[in-house]
Amino acid sequence: MTRKFDAKLLLLDPDDLPRATEVLAAFDCAIEIDPSVVDPDSEAIFGFISGTTELDVYAIGDWFDKTVAPLLGLSIDVDEWSFHGREPW
């Protein structure tokens, strides 16, 4: 069964946002930046990734780390995720 998911995103370099958006779009995922979250000690940006998957909720992080992140080659991380409508944090 295909389900919507949301994941919390950390992108260390704001200049990487266009490339991250492009790669995630290839997996039918979208990025939404949260301008209200700011790290005063860095230029990092925070937001959310949303998409659809047939994976178990526990496999989403592994999928991202093993499939998506290597394609990006960027300083990007997801640390919490859940199926849509259930806040991961």
N, C-alpha and C positions, 0 to 999 in steps of 0.2 A: 504494500500500500504506500503510495506517495503522500508525504506529509510536508508541511511548511516548517522550516526551522529558523531560529534567530541565534546569532552568536555575537558575543562582545568582542570588539576589534580594537587592537592597539597597533598603530602604524608610527614607527619612530621618526620617519622623515616625511614631512608633508609633500615634498616633491615627488614622492613615490605613489601618491594617490591616483593619478591618471593610469599608471601601469597596473596597479592593484585593481582598479575598477574594470579595466579591459580584460584582465585574466579571469576575474570572478564572473564577468558577464559571459564568458565562454562556458561556464558551468551553470548558467542561468541563475546566478546570484547577483545581488545588488548590495551596494554599500550606502549607508546613511551616516553622515558625520554628525556627531553631537557637539555643537560649538560651545555648549555650556560646561563641558568638562575640559579643564586645562591643567597641564602639568607646568608649574612655574619654573621648573628646573630644566625643561627641555622643550623642543619644538614638537613633541609627539602629539598626534591627534587620536581621538577616540571616537568610536561609533559602533555601528552594528552591521553585520552581514545577514542578509535574509536570502532564503532560497528554498528549494524543495529537494527531498531525498527519499529514497526507499530504505536507507540505512536505519538501524536501531539507533536511538538517541545516544547511546554510549559509544558508537562508532564514528560520530561526526568529527570529533577532535582528531582521531587517527587519520580519517580521510583527508582532513585539511592539512595535517602535518606531512603526510606521505604523498599526496597528490597535488594539492594546490600550492602550498608554500614553496616547494622546489621550483615550480614554474615561475614564481614571482622573483625569487632571488633577492628578496627585499627584507628589510627588518619589519616583519609583520607577525602578529601573534593573535590567536584567539584563545581565551582562557575559560570561557563559560559559554554554554549553549543549551538550548532546549527546543522542544517543538513549539511552533508558533502559538502564542496565546498563554504560554506558561513561562513567566520571566525566569531566565537562568541565573539571575543574581539577586 
